[in-house]
Amino acid sequence: MKIFVTSVRAIFIAMLSLALCQTAMAKESDPLPSWNDGPTKSAIIEFMDKATDEYSEQYVPLDERVATFDNDGTLWSEKPLYFQLLFALDRVAQLAKDHPQWPKTPPFSYVLNGETDKLSTQDILTIVEATHSGMSSDEFDKIVKDWISTAKHPTTGKPYTSMVFKPMLELMNYFRSHGFKTFIVSGGGNAFMRAWVSSTYNIPPEQVIGSRMAAEYQLIDGKPQITRLPELVVNNDKAMKPVEIYQAIGRRPVAAFGNSDGDLAMLQWTIAGEGPRLAMFVHHTDAKREWQYDRHSSVGKLDKGLDEAKAGGWLIADMKKDWKQIYPGDDK
């Protein structure tokens, strides 16, 4: 009898261990653990399964696997203002001592007097051109790195790189693990993003496509350098996104991800290609854990894109419903 009980106990322990092992393996095999189970997550995984199955009619050859991601509002937050604009406003305060006329000269006076609500689109361009030029490419890179390593978000108090979306980090890793090259295609400045994307997103600088300012090659004290000039050459937004993708990559993306009408053309161009395609908008629906906005927002407006996504059956990642966790380190 004692031997029988011992045997039963051993079998029970073995079965329990197997169950726990299977649970752990299932958890480890989940490529998107910060995503809630549901139609959106399932559609992403189903797309990947077909795109990487060489026996599937939806198979995508390795050299064609390109996925593009907008940055602001898609990979990290963008409220109350685009983070690069907050960088520019901080730069105005830092540079004001060298420009005694700024406290009385709009638009710089608006910033220094705390009247940023008065800034027009042209004012913002003027500020960006003034604060992002007049230095070498290496100097600007260091300025951005110093800022982003110390600056804190005005509302959350978090470092800006702590306000990246954990579910989107997982999504990029998921695509890369299946042979996709992941590119950032943003309205943000390419040089601004290239200063920190490698450590934050594991994306190399050469896979960043953004707005860009004029620059020129110079010899200064016998040393070659690239000098940044106060002129916006490309505003990489809306219809310019597919154009710049074509110019920089030479391939139509197989998958594209955005969050606003500024990304609509990129998603349209992606979906219009032959073969398997995936387009997804990140929909900001979580006022408690992040922000809630879409059609009437002055930042990250999603109006026409939301309608087209619903009509075309594109994916819409509802932050409140689809994401267990917003930022890395936050409680679920």
C-alpha positions as CSV (number, residue, x, y, z in Angstrom):
1,M,0.0,0.0,0.0
2,K,2.8,2.3,0.9
3,I,4.5,1.7,-2.4
4,F,1.2,2.4,-4.2
5,V,0.7,5.7,-2.5
6,T,4.3,6.7,-3.2
7,S,3.8,5.9,-6.9
8,V,0.6,7.9,-7.1
9,R,2.3,10.8,-5.4
10,A,5.2,10.6,-7.8
11,I,2.8,10.5,-10.8
12,F,0.9,13.5,-9.5
13,I,4.0,15.5,-9.0
14,A,5.2,14.6,-12.5
15,M,1.9,15.7,-14.0
16,L,1.9,18.9,-12.0
17,S,5.5,19.7,-13.2
18,L,4.5,19.0,-16.8
19,A,1.5,21.3,-16.5
20,L,3.6,24.1,-15.0
21,C,6.3,23.5,-17.7
22,Q,3.7,23.7,-20.4
23,T,2.2,26.9,-19.0
24,A,5.7,28.5,-18.8
25,M,6.4,27.4,-22.4
26,A,3.1,28.9,-23.6
27,K,3.9,32.1,-21.8
28,E,7.4,32.2,-23.3
29,S,6.0,31.4,-26.8
30,D,3.7,34.4,-26.7
31,P,5.4,37.0,-29.0
32,L,3.2,39.8,-27.8
33,P,2.7,39.4,-24.0
34,S,1.7,43.0,-23.4
35,W,-1.2,42.6,-25.8
36,N,-4.6,41.3,-24.6
37,D,-5.9,38.3,-26.5
38,G,-8.4,39.3,-29.1
39,P,-9.0,40.0,-32.8
40,T,-6.1,42.5,-33.2
41,K,-3.5,40.4,-31.7
42,S,-4.7,37.3,-33.5
43,A,-4.7,39.1,-36.8
44,I,-1.1,40.2,-36.4
45,I,0.0,36.7,-35.5
46,E,-2.0,35.1,-38.3
47,F,-0.5,37.6,-40.8
48,M,3.0,36.7,-39.6
49,D,2.4,32.9,-39.7
50,K,1.3,33.2,-43.3
51,A,3.9,35.7,-44.4
52,T,6.7,33.5,-43.2
53,D,5.4,30.1,-44.2
54,E,7.1,29.2,-47.5
55,Y,4.3,26.8,-48.4
56,S,1.7,29.5,-48.0
57,E,0.3,31.5,-50.9
58,Q,0.8,34.5,-48.6
59,Y,4.5,33.9,-48.2
60,V,6.7,37.0,-48.3
61,P,10.3,36.5,-49.5
62,L,12.9,37.5,-47.0
63,D,14.3,40.4,-49.1
64,E,10.8,41.9,-49.4
65,R,10.1,42.0,-45.6
66,V,9.9,45.7,-44.8
67,A,7.8,47.2,-42.1
68,T,7.4,50.9,-41.4
69,F,6.5,52.6,-38.2
70,D,5.5,56.2,-37.5
71,N,7.1,57.5,-34.3
72,D,5.1,60.2,-32.5
73,G,1.9,58.7,-31.1
74,T,2.8,55.3,-32.6
75,L,5.9,54.2,-30.8
76,W,5.8,56.8,-28.0
77,S,3.4,59.4,-26.6
78,E,2.9,62.8,-28.2
79,K,1.0,64.9,-25.7
80,P,0.8,67.7,-24.8
81,L,3.1,68.5,-27.7
82,Y,5.4,66.5,-29.9
83,F,8.5,65.7,-27.9
84,Q,10.8,67.2,-30.4
85,L,8.9,70.5,-30.1
86,L,9.4,70.4,-26.4
87,F,13.1,69.9,-27.0
88,A,13.0,73.0,-29.3
89,L,11.3,75.0,-26.6
90,D,13.9,74.0,-24.0
91,R,16.6,75.0,-26.5
92,V,15.0,78.5,-26.8
93,A,15.4,78.9,-23.0
94,Q,19.0,77.7,-23.2
95,L,20.0,79.9,-26.1
96,A,18.2,83.1,-25.0
97,K,21.2,84.4,-23.2
98,D,23.0,84.6,-26.5
99,H,20.1,86.3,-28.2
100,P,19.1,89.4,-26.1
101,Q,16.5,90.4,-28.6
102,W,14.4,87.2,-28.2
103,P,12.5,88.2,-25.0
104,K,10.9,90.9,-27.1
105,T,10.7,89.2,-30.5
106,P,8.0,86.7,-31.4
107,P,7.8,83.8,-31.6
108,F,10.7,83.4,-29.2
109,S,9.1,85.8,-26.7
110,Y,6.0,83.6,-26.7
111,V,8.1,80.7,-25.5
112,L,10.1,82.7,-22.9
113,N,6.9,84.3,-21.5
114,G,5.0,81.0,-21.3
115,E,2.6,81.9,-24.1
116,T,3.1,78.8,-26.3
117,D,-0.6,78.8,-27.0
118,K,0.1,81.7,-29.4
119,L,2.5,79.8,-31.6
120,S,1.4,79.3,-35.2
121,T,2.7,76.6,-37.5
122,Q,5.1,79.1,-39.1
123,D,6.2,80.1,-35.6
124,I,7.1,76.5,-34.8
125,L,9.0,76.2,-38.0
126,T,11.0,79.4,-37.2
127,I,11.8,78.0,-33.7
128,V,12.9,74.6,-35.0
129,E,15.1,76.2,-37.7
130,A,16.7,78.5,-35.1
131,T,17.3,75.8,-32.5
132,H,18.3,72.9,-34.7
133,S,21.0,74.7,-36.9
134,G,24.2,76.5,-36.7
135,M,26.2,73.6,-35.4
136,S,27.9,70.5,-36.8
137,S,26.1,67.2,-37.2
138,D,28.2,65.8,-34.3
139,E,27.4,68.7,-32.1
140,F,23.7,68.4,-32.7
141,D,23.8,64.7,-32.0
142,K,25.4,65.3,-28.6
143,I,22.9,68.1,-27.8
144,V,20.0,65.8,-28.4
145,K,21.6,62.9,-26.5
146,D,22.3,65.1,-23.5
147,W,18.8,66.5,-23.5
148,I,17.0,63.1,-23.8
149,S,19.1,61.6,-21.1
150,T,18.1,64.2,-18.5
151,A,14.8,65.9,-19.7
152,K,11.5,64.9,-18.0
153,H,8.0,65.0,-19.5
154,P,6.1,68.1,-18.2
155,T,3.0,66.0,-17.2
156,T,4.2,62.6,-16.2
157,G,7.7,63.5,-14.9
158,K,9.0,60.5,-16.8
159,P,12.1,60.5,-19.0
160,Y,10.9,60.7,-22.6
161,T,12.4,57.4,-23.5
162,S,10.4,55.8,-20.7
163,M,7.2,56.8,-22.5
164,V,7.7,54.4,-25.4
165,F,4.9,51.9,-25.8
166,K,5.8,48.4,-24.6
167,P,3.3,46.7,-26.9
168,M,4.9,48.4,-29.9
169,L,8.4,47.5,-28.8
170,E,7.3,43.9,-28.7
171,L,5.7,44.3,-32.1
172,M,8.9,45.6,-33.7
173,N,10.9,42.8,-32.1
174,Y,8.3,40.3,-33.3
175,F,8.7,41.5,-36.9
176,R,12.5,41.6,-36.7
177,S,12.6,38.0,-35.3
178,H,10.8,37.0,-38.5
179,G,13.3,38.6,-40.9
180,F,11.6,42.0,-41.3
181,K,13.6,45.2,-41.5
182,T,11.9,47.8,-39.4
183,F,12.0,51.4,-40.4
184,I,10.9,54.6,-38.6
185,V,9.0,56.9,-41.0
186,S,8.2,60.0,-39.0
187,G,7.4,63.7,-39.3
188,G,10.0,64.2,-36.6
189,G,13.5,65.2,-37.6
190,N,15.8,62.4,-38.8
191,A,18.8,63.7,-37.0
192,F,16.8,64.2,-33.8
193,M,15.6,60.6,-33.8
194,R,18.9,59.1,-34.9
195,A,20.5,60.3,-31.7
196,W,18.6,57.8,-29.5
197,V,16.6,55.3,-31.6
198,S,19.3,52.6,-31.5
199,S,19.3,52.3,-27.7
200,T,15.5,52.8,-27.4
201,Y,14.1,50.9,-30.3
202,N,17.0,48.7,-31.5
203,I,16.7,50.4,-34.9
204,P,19.9,51.6,-36.6
205,P,20.2,55.2,-37.6
206,E,20.2,54.3,-41.3
207,Q,16.7,52.9,-40.9
208,V,15.2,56.3,-39.9
209,I,13.3,58.4,-42.4
210,G,12.2,61.7,-41.1
211,S,11.9,65.4,-41.8
212,R,15.3,66.9,-42.6
213,M,17.0,70.2,-42.7
214,A,19.5,71.5,-45.1
215,A,23.2,70.8,-44.5
216,E,26.5,71.4,-46.2
217,Y,30.0,70.0,-46.1
218,Q,32.6,72.4,-44.8
219,L,36.3,72.4,-43.8
220,I,36.6,74.2,-40.5
221,D,40.1,74.6,-39.1
222,G,41.1,71.9,-41.6
223,K,38.6,69.4,-40.2
224,P,35.8,68.1,-42.5
225,Q,32.3,68.4,-41.0
226,I,28.6,68.6,-41.9
227,T,27.1,71.9,-40.8
228,R,23.3,72.1,-40.2
229,L,21.6,75.0,-41.9
230,P,18.4,76.8,-40.9
231,E,16.2,75.6,-43.7
232,L,13.7,72.7,-43.7
233,V,14.2,70.7,-46.9
234,V,11.7,67.9,-46.4
235,N,8.6,67.9,-44.1
236,N,8.1,64.1,-43.9
237,D,4.3,64.1,-43.3
238,K,1.2,62.9,-45.1
239,A,1.8,62.4,-48.8
240,M,5.6,62.8,-48.4
241,K,5.9,59.7,-46.3
242,P,5.4,57.2,-49.2
243,V,7.6,59.4,-51.4
244,E,10.4,59.4,-48.9
245,I,10.0,55.6,-48.4
246,Y,10.4,55.1,-52.1
247,Q,13.4,57.4,-52.2
248,A,15.2,55.9,-49.2
249,I,14.2,52.2,-49.3
250,G,13.1,51.5,-52.8
251,R,10.5,49.1,-51.7
252,R,6.9,49.3,-50.8
253,P,6.4,48.2,-47.2
254,V,4.5,44.9,-46.5
255,A,3.3,46.3,-43.2
256,A,2.8,49.9,-41.9
257,F,1.8,51.3,-38.6
258,G,0.7,54.8,-37.7
259,N,-1.7,56.7,-35.4
260,S,-2.9,59.8,-37.3
261,D,-4.0,61.2,-40.6
262,G,-0.4,62.2,-41.2
263,D,0.3,58.4,-41.6
264,L,-2.7,57.7,-43.8
265,A,-0.9,58.0,-47.1
266,M,1.8,55.6,-45.9
267,L,-0.8,53.0,-44.9
268,Q,-2.7,53.5,-48.2
269,W,0.4,52.9,-50.3
270,T,1.3,49.9,-48.3
271,I,-2.1,48.3,-48.6
272,A,-2.2,49.0,-52.3
273,G,0.6,46.6,-53.0
274,E,0.2,43.0,-54.2
275,G,0.4,40.0,-51.9
276,P,-0.1,40.0,-48.1
277,R,-0.4,43.4,-46.5
278,L,-1.0,44.7,-43.0
279,A,-1.9,48.2,-42.0
280,M,-2.7,49.3,-38.4
281,F,-3.5,52.5,-36.6
282,V,-2.8,52.9,-32.9
283,H,-6.0,54.5,-31.4
284,H,-5.5,56.5,-28.3
285,T,-8.5,55.5,-26.2
286,D,-7.0,55.3,-22.7
287,A,-7.4,58.6,-20.8
288,K,-6.4,56.9,-17.5
289,R,-3.1,55.3,-18.5
290,E,-2.2,57.7,-21.4
291,W,-4.4,60.1,-23.3
292,Q,-7.7,59.8,-25.2
293,Y,-8.1,61.6,-28.5
294,D,-8.7,61.2,-32.2
295,R,-10.8,63.3,-34.5
296,H,-10.5,66.7,-32.9
297,S,-7.0,66.7,-31.5
298,S,-4.5,69.4,-32.4
299,V,-1.8,66.8,-32.0
300,G,-2.1,63.4,-33.7
301,K,-5.5,63.9,-35.3
302,L,-7.1,60.7,-36.5
303,D,-10.2,61.4,-38.5
304,K,-10.1,60.4,-42.2
305,G,-7.7,57.6,-41.3
306,L,-10.1,56.1,-38.7
307,D,-12.9,56.1,-41.2
308,E,-10.8,54.5,-43.9
309,A,-9.4,51.9,-41.6
310,K,-12.9,50.8,-40.5
311,A,-14.2,50.7,-44.1
312,G,-11.1,48.8,-45.4
313,G,-10.8,46.3,-42.6
314,W,-7.4,47.6,-41.4
315,L,-6.3,46.9,-37.9
316,I,-7.1,49.4,-35.2
317,A,-5.2,48.8,-31.9
318,D,-7.4,50.1,-29.2
319,M,-5.0,51.1,-26.4
320,K,-7.6,50.6,-23.7
321,K,-8.8,47.2,-24.9
322,D,-5.9,45.7,-26.7
323,W,-2.9,46.7,-24.5
324,K,-2.3,45.2,-21.0
325,Q,0.5,47.7,-20.4
326,I,1.3,51.0,-21.9
327,Y,4.9,51.9,-20.8
328,P,7.7,49.6,-19.8
329,G,7.9,49.4,-16.0
330,D,4.3,50.3,-15.4
331,D,2.0,48.0,-13.6
332,K,-0.4,46.1,-15.9
